[in-house]
Amino acid sequence: MSPEQELDLKLAEPERGEVIRLAVSYPGSPKNYTYAVIEAAGLWYLTGVDGGTGRSWDSLINWLKGKNATIVSLRQAASWEDIL
């Protein structure tokens, strides 16, 4: 994750109760991974193996940065159809 991308993400925290679709790539992997990220009670929960722990928005960004992830896309869901 570039410093510019990190700053953009930190400044773009979605509103409470939002659901977002996050696609990331990891070094050495030929594919992108897509997650749903859901806010509840001020914490963000990520689907997948590592998603059981709620994190603050900054902590979620730092976790992705620690995994050397590159954000491919981030979309807020306006309706459930937008998540698919």
C-alpha positions as CSV (number, residue, x, y, z in Angstrom):
1,M,0.0,0.0,0.0
2,S,1.5,3.3,-1.0
3,P,1.6,6.2,1.5
4,E,-0.9,8.1,-0.8
5,Q,-3.3,5.2,-0.7
6,E,-3.0,4.9,3.0
7,L,-3.7,8.6,3.5
8,D,-6.7,8.5,1.1
9,L,-8.2,5.5,3.1
10,K,-7.6,7.2,6.4
11,L,-9.4,10.3,5.2
12,A,-12.3,8.3,3.6
13,E,-13.7,6.4,6.6
14,P,-17.2,5.4,5.7
15,E,-20.2,6.4,7.8
16,R,-21.4,4.3,10.7
17,G,-23.5,1.4,9.6
18,E,-22.0,1.3,6.2
19,V,-21.2,-1.9,4.2
20,I,-18.4,-1.8,1.8
21,R,-16.9,-4.1,-0.8
22,L,-13.1,-4.2,-0.7
23,A,-10.9,-5.9,-3.3
24,V,-7.2,-6.3,-2.5
25,S,-4.2,-8.0,-4.0
26,Y,-1.3,-9.4,-2.2
27,P,2.3,-9.7,-3.4
28,G,3.0,-13.0,-5.1
29,S,-0.7,-13.9,-5.6
30,P,-2.1,-13.9,-9.1
31,K,-5.6,-13.0,-8.0
32,N,-7.6,-10.3,-6.2
33,Y,-9.5,-11.1,-3.0
34,T,-12.8,-9.5,-2.3
35,Y,-14.2,-8.8,1.2
36,A,-17.3,-7.3,2.7
37,V,-16.5,-4.9,5.5
38,I,-19.3,-4.0,7.9
39,E,-19.4,-1.4,10.6
40,A,-21.1,-2.3,13.9
41,A,-20.9,-0.4,17.2
42,G,-17.9,1.7,15.9
43,L,-15.8,-1.3,14.8
44,W,-15.2,-2.6,11.3
45,Y,-15.6,-6.4,10.6
46,L,-14.0,-8.0,7.6
47,T,-15.3,-11.3,6.1
48,G,-12.9,-14.1,5.8
49,V,-10.5,-16.0,8.0
50,D,-9.1,-12.9,9.7
51,G,-12.4,-11.1,10.0
52,G,-13.6,-12.2,13.4
53,T,-12.1,-9.3,15.3
54,G,-13.7,-5.8,15.1
55,R,-11.2,-3.0,14.4
56,S,-11.2,0.7,14.2
57,W,-10.9,2.1,10.7
58,D,-7.3,3.1,11.3
59,S,-6.5,-0.4,12.7
60,L,-8.1,-2.0,9.7
61,I,-5.9,0.1,7.4
62,N,-2.8,-0.8,9.4
63,W,-3.7,-4.5,9.3
64,L,-4.0,-4.4,5.5
65,K,-0.7,-2.4,5.4
66,G,0.9,-5.1,7.6
67,K,-0.2,-7.7,5.1
68,N,1.3,-5.7,2.3
69,A,-2.1,-5.5,0.6
70,T,-2.8,-3.2,-2.3
71,I,-6.3,-1.9,-2.5
72,V,-7.8,-2.6,-5.9
73,S,-11.2,-1.2,-5.3
74,L,-13.4,0.1,-2.5
75,R,-17.1,0.6,-3.0
76,Q,-19.8,1.6,-0.6
77,A,-23.0,-0.3,-1.0
78,A,-26.0,1.9,-1.8
79,S,-28.1,-1.2,-1.9
80,W,-27.5,-4.9,-1.4
81,E,-27.3,-5.4,-5.2
82,D,-24.2,-3.2,-5.2
83,I,-22.3,-5.7,-3.1
84,L,-22.5,-8.5,-5.6
